[in-house]
Amino acid sequence: MQGGFYQNKNLHENQYKGGFFIETETFTPKQIYDRIFKRIFFLSDIAVINLINGLFDSNFPLNSTVFYPSRESVTSNLESRYADMFLTIANHTFHLEAQSTDDTRITLRVFEYSFLQASSAHPDSDILTFPEPMIIYLNQPKDLPNESILHLAFTGQGTFDYRIKNFVYLDHRLTELDKRNLAAFIPFQLLRLRDLLDLLRPNTSPEKSALILKNFSRLQAEIWHDIIKSMEHHLRLGNLTEDDTIHLLDLASMLYQYFYNSLSNKMKGEMQNMKPIPPGILELPHDKYLRYTDELKKEIARYADENAKYADKISKYADENAKYADEILRLKQRIAELEAVRPND
C-alpha cells in the first residue's frame, strides 16, 4: 500500500481534513510508538528509500519501488508472529523492529521473526535468505553497542554470530538526522518531552510542578520549531512529498496529544495556560501553494462565469447570423430563378 496512508480499522481513527487523527487515550505508550513507527514506513517510496539509505548506509535510487512482504508468520504449532516491518527494495529485504521498553529477549525475537520470514518466503528452497535486521530504540538504553550479537551454536558444525544493527534515535542530533535524510522519523523528536513527564510524581511539590510545566511549554515550542524547520528543509530538497509532510504532522500531533494528555492528567487541572496543538494549524510552504491554488480556482471560476455570459450572447448572435444566412441564401436562390427566366436581350 504505497503512496498512501496505511489504515487499520481497529485504531479508533477519526478522519479529518489532511489525514487521520487517532484517539490516543485507548493506547499504552508502547502501542502509540509502535503505530507511529509502522505508519512511517507507508509514506511515499521516496521518503521510505531515504530512510533505509540513511539507516543502513545504502544507496538505493529514489525511483526504486518498495515492496512489503507479509509481517505475519506462522510457527509450527500454528501460532502467529507479527514483526514490526519487513520491506524489500531491489530484491534486498530489511527487517526493522521498534523498541521502547527494556526487553532482554529482543535479539532472540528479531532472529525468530527473520527466520520465519525467510522460511516462508521461499518454502521450497534449500537456502534461507534472512533479511537485514535493525532495532530502532525509541528509549535510551545505556551502554548499548552498535550491534547486538546472537551466538548460534550448531552441534558438530561450529558457531555463527547473527548480528543486528542498533539505532538509538534520541542519541542523534537533529542536524545529523537531517544529514542522513531520516526526515520520516521527525515525529519522534517529541519523545524529548518524555523525560519531563517522568519527573512528575504524586508527591511532587507545587513549585516543582510549576517549573516542570514551564519547561514543558518551552521545550514543546522548541521541538515544534525544529520539526517544521526540518520538514521545510526536506520538502524543499525533495526528500519528502507534500503528502508525506501532512501525514508526518498528523503523527507528530498524535504523539504530542498523547504527551499533553499525560501531563494534563498528572497536573490535575493546572494546565490552563497550555493548549494542545490542533491538527492542521501548523503551516508548511505547500500550504501557501494550496491557498494560491484555491485563489486561482476562484479566479478561473469567475472568468468561466463571464465566458458563459459571453457564450450566451455569442450563441444568440450565431442564431441571428444563421437566420440572416438562410435569408440571404433564399434571396440568392430567388435571384438565380429570376435570371433563369429573364428574356435574352
Secondary structure, DSSP 8 states (H G I E B T S, - for coil): --SS----TTS-EEEETTEEEE-GGGS-HHHHHHHHHHHHTTS-HHHHHHHHHHHHT----TT--EE---SEEE-TTS-EEE-SEEEEETTEEEEEEEE-S--TTHHHHHHHHHHHHHHHHSTT-S-----EEEEEESS--TT--SEEEEEEEETTTEEEEEEEEEEEGGGS-HHHHHHTT-GGGGGGGGGGGHHHHHH--TT--HHHHHHHHHHHHHHHHHHHHHHHHHHHHHHHHTSS-HHHHHHHHHHHHHHHHHHHHHHHHHHTS--TT-----TT-S--HHHHHHHHHHHHHHHHHHHHHHHHHHHHHHHHHHHHHHHHHHHHHHHHHHHHHHHHHS---
